[in-house]
Structures are given as C-alpha cells and as structure tokens.
Amino acid sequence: MGHREIFQLRARLGLSRSELARFLGVSEPTVVRWESGSAISEPKGLQALLLRALADASGGQPASDVARIVRSCGLDHRAALADLLAATQYAPSALSR
C-alpha cells in the first residue's frame, strides 16, 4: 500500500495518526513518514496485513463501523483482524473468537 493510499484510508475512516499508529503497533512518526512517502520502506508484515484488512472492510462497511473496530481493539491485533475479516464476510474459522 502506497503513501497516498495510507493517507486516504486514514482520512476516509476519520482516524488520527496516533489512532492508526496505535492500531498498527508503530509510532506516530512512522505513520507520518508512510503518508508523506519519506519512509525508507512501505508497511510490511502485520502492518501491511492490517492496512489491507482496513481497506477491504471500509470498502463494504460504513467508515464509522471500521473506525470503531480500530479504536476499540487496543493492541489485540488478532481480535481486530478477526473483526475486520468478519466485516468483509470472509473470516476464516481459525480467526473467529
């Protein structure tokens, strides 16, 4: 996911940089660098997966519902990912709570 897409996704969901950073388990300056395109690399691993799940969920669900998942998950990425996948209606049973 490129820097413009990250910025647009965050803006569409109405999330602050700090909220997105907390959700992704990175620092706020990392989100700033990703959005500005000044980062050495794009999100990888878990962060890339979570961003893709956010984008997919926001494509079929109200932005406020997706933002609520982000704000309520804390650092429980497994539960957040399960909720996001359920929102896109392709949650594998291994991630179900």
C-alpha positions as CSV (number, residue, x, y, z in Angstrom):
1,M,0.0,0.0,0.0
2,G,1.5,3.3,-1.1
3,H,1.7,6.6,0.9
4,R,-1.3,8.2,-0.8
5,E,-3.5,5.1,-0.1
6,I,-2.5,5.1,3.5
7,F,-3.3,8.8,3.9
8,Q,-6.6,8.4,2.0
9,L,-7.6,5.3,4.1
10,R,-6.9,7.1,7.4
11,A,-8.8,10.2,6.2
12,R,-11.8,8.2,5.0
13,L,-12.0,6.4,8.3
14,G,-11.7,9.7,10.3
15,L,-8.7,8.4,12.3
16,S,-6.0,10.4,13.7
17,R,-2.4,9.5,13.0
18,S,-2.0,8.4,16.6
19,E,-5.0,6.2,16.4
20,L,-3.8,4.5,13.3
21,A,-0.3,4.1,14.8
22,R,-1.6,2.5,17.9
23,F,-3.7,0.1,15.9
24,L,-0.8,-0.9,13.7
25,G,1.7,-1.1,16.6
26,V,4.0,1.5,15.2
27,S,5.0,5.1,16.3
28,E,3.1,8.1,15.1
29,P,6.2,9.4,13.3
30,T,6.2,6.1,11.3
31,V,2.7,6.8,10.1
32,V,3.7,10.4,9.2
33,R,6.7,9.0,7.1
34,W,4.5,6.4,5.4
35,E,1.9,9.0,4.5
36,S,4.4,11.6,3.3
37,G,6.3,9.0,1.2
38,S,9.5,9.8,3.1
39,A,9.8,6.3,4.7
40,I,12.6,4.0,3.6
41,S,10.1,1.2,3.1
42,E,6.4,0.7,3.0
43,P,4.4,-1.2,5.7
44,K,5.3,-4.9,5.8
45,G,4.2,-8.0,7.6
46,L,1.5,-7.4,10.2
47,Q,1.1,-3.7,9.4
48,A,0.6,-4.4,5.7
49,L,-2.0,-7.1,6.5
50,L,-3.9,-4.8,8.9
51,L,-3.9,-2.0,6.4
52,R,-5.2,-4.3,3.7
53,A,-7.9,-5.6,6.0
54,L,-8.9,-2.0,6.9
55,A,-9.1,-1.1,3.2
56,D,-11.2,-4.2,2.4
57,A,-13.5,-3.7,5.4
58,S,-14.0,0.0,4.6
59,G,-15.0,-0.9,1.1
60,G,-18.1,-2.7,2.2
61,Q,-18.9,-1.3,5.6
62,P,-19.6,2.2,7.0
63,A,-16.4,4.0,7.8
64,S,-17.7,4.7,11.3
65,D,-18.0,0.9,12.0
66,V,-14.5,0.2,10.8
67,A,-13.1,3.1,12.8
68,R,-14.9,1.8,15.9
69,I,-13.1,-1.5,15.5
70,V,-9.7,0.3,15.2
71,R,-10.5,2.4,18.3
72,S,-11.7,-0.5,20.4
73,C,-9.1,-3.1,19.8
74,G,-6.2,-1.6,21.7
75,L,-3.2,-3.8,20.9
76,D,-5.2,-7.0,20.4
77,H,-4.4,-7.4,16.7
78,R,-5.7,-10.9,16.5
79,A,-9.2,-9.8,17.6
80,A,-9.1,-6.7,15.4
81,L,-8.1,-8.7,12.4
82,A,-10.9,-11.2,13.1
83,D,-13.4,-8.3,13.4
84,L,-12.2,-6.7,10.2
85,L,-12.3,-10.0,8.3
86,A,-15.8,-10.7,9.6
87,A,-16.8,-7.2,8.4
88,T,-15.7,-8.2,4.9
89,Q,-17.6,-11.6,5.3
90,Y,-14.7,-13.9,4.6
91,A,-13.4,-14.6,8.1
92,P,-11.7,-18.0,8.3
93,S,-12.8,-20.1,11.2
94,A,-9.3,-20.1,12.7
95,L,-9.6,-16.4,13.4
96,S,-13.1,-16.5,14.9
97,R,-13.5,-15.7,18.6
